[in-house]
Amino acid sequence: MRRLGASVLGMEAIVAGLITPVAITVGGVAPALAVTAGIGLAVLCVVAAGLLKRPVGYVLGSLVQVLAIGTGFLVPMMFFLGAIFTALWITAIIVARRVEGATSR
């Protein structure tokens, strides 16, 4: 379960970091806000992936999904990408639980 969740968060960290230049150049967002939102979200993804050994990691990972959708107010395409990553996050949790349940019997 941890690997699948970390994979989703790792890919999301890359996308989150890449919204910084897009927000500045295309969205006209102030650089300080764009860096705080984009790089901050990327760092939060990495921290959440590192904490997936504990239940707090999954809570933080879920919070990341909400924040990713919220970055759509800076870069409208992030509403769509945030929703996709949220679907991947939920799917990763469901699939991993099923696999772990099937292998533990």
Disulfide bonds with the S-S distance in Angstrom:
none
